[in-house]
Amino acid sequence: MNSKDYQVAFVMLAGGQSSRYRGNKLLSVHPNSKCPLIQHCLGEVISARDEIALVGEPPITVVTGKWHDSVKKHLSLDAPQFPVSIIYNASWEEGIASSIRTGLKHVLNTSSSVTEASEIPRATQVLFTLGDLPSLNADDLTRLINASKAKPSNIVCSEWRADGETQSRITVPAIFPETVFRELLALKGDVGAKPVIKKYLKLDAVTAVSIPNAQYDIDTPQDWKNLKKSG
């Protein structure tokens, strides 16, 4: 693939119900930026997108679920600052696979309706990230994109190892090439893209990039305290 043909779309998955948090964790305040968590995470995605100077600066797709109304209301207040398409996943109770399908379908529908007046080209890759990764930064995402550009036919995943563990984990944020879009659209349940990643690992078609910040997510209020200690 010619580097000029490479075009990555961004999808942020924010459709979970935050059952362990017992409230909307996406609007909990990040201790560093003092912004709601999802706003903080979006800011890092936008910085990465701007750094690689994507043609047309396509909006970032945010897939919501249970907390759609409150997230949409908050992000709409900052619409000029956050160029996002907020898409409601009506099947959010199924699990993360439904959010992946919803986000990817939106990207494909948007890119397939390109006209001469539009500057948003067809997406050759999709980067999936989460709305509850408080330590992830623009540099982490940029390194994933650069690795994807170097091997555009590969799936590119974040690799990290938790303290006390001997086995590394390969997770999102991850970038998927268009050759696996059909398989992503066939995902079901609450297992995410793990089956697809596992399949292509066996085919030696996965690039792992060390992203230690990918291991930290917010599931409970206590996780904020643990994050401060680890930081």
Summary of the structure (lengths in Angstrom):
residues: 231
radius of gyration: 16.7
end to end distance: 39.5
largest distance: 54.1
contacts: 731
relative contact order: 0.18
helix: 41%
strand: 19%
